[in-house]
Amino acid sequence: MASDHTQKAAFLGGEGDRWFERNVAHLSHGKRDVVVEAIAALHLKPKAFLEIGAANGHRVAALAKSLGARGCGVEPSAQAVADGRKANPDIDLRVGAADELPFETGAFDLVILGFCMYLVDPALHLRAVAEADRVLADGGTLIVFDFVAAQPYFNDYAHLPGLRAHKMEFSKLFTAHPAYTLVHRQLDQKSEKFLDADWREGVDVLVKNMGAAFPPNPHRR
């Protein structure tokens, strides 16, 4: 990997905009959305939610409307944020990165990692986890939508030399702490690519319960 820039700098510095330009045609309402499906299946009713990696806020806007909730998003592409603000002025979209969220502690009872962790620098994974945990209120729900790989590995990022796409079960970064419990997994079987392990995507739903993380000593009578 190139040593003169990080993936964060690359995406904030223009690759985020180029990603948006390549994918904006696919970010439309009305298409099947496994995140929306999981939220509906579990009857989640957040009052305020955040999507990290929100693109132009298409999912944030749809969920805010259907749930009657305050919707916020953070996204490294300034172009995507400007597009989303113009189309949906009622949602709160901001430019930023997963490891440094511009929101207050405990501000949300639902946080969505929206297919972005695979492009976060591995050196920033734990910072991204800490930030998602910081803004998620205790008792809240975390949704991790990303590739689901049985073991960690990387592919070269096709669009900019020196960058990589990293794959793993990202929910394990949270369930390593007893405050987080995986309660639901929904694999996205929307195409024949699902049969290729390198393209397997899924939605993991976790709940945060700090109070139950460390019960009294079960070995002491």
ZIPE-V784811 format. One record per run of one state. SS is the DSSP state (H for helix, E for strand, L for the rest). FROM is the first residue (numbers start at 1). TO is the last residue. Records with the same first field share a line. If there is no record, write none. Layout:
BEGIN
SS->FROM-TO  FROM-TO
END
This chain:
BEGIN
L->1-6  27-33  42-47  53-57  68-69  76-77  88-91  96-96  98-99  101-107  115-116  120-121  148-152  157-163  168-171  176-179  188-191  196-196  200-200  209-209  213-221
H->7-26  34-41  58-67  78-87  117-119  122-135  172-175  192-195  197-199  210-212
E->48-52  70-75  92-95  97-97  100-100  108-114  136-147  153-156  164-167  180-187  201-208
END
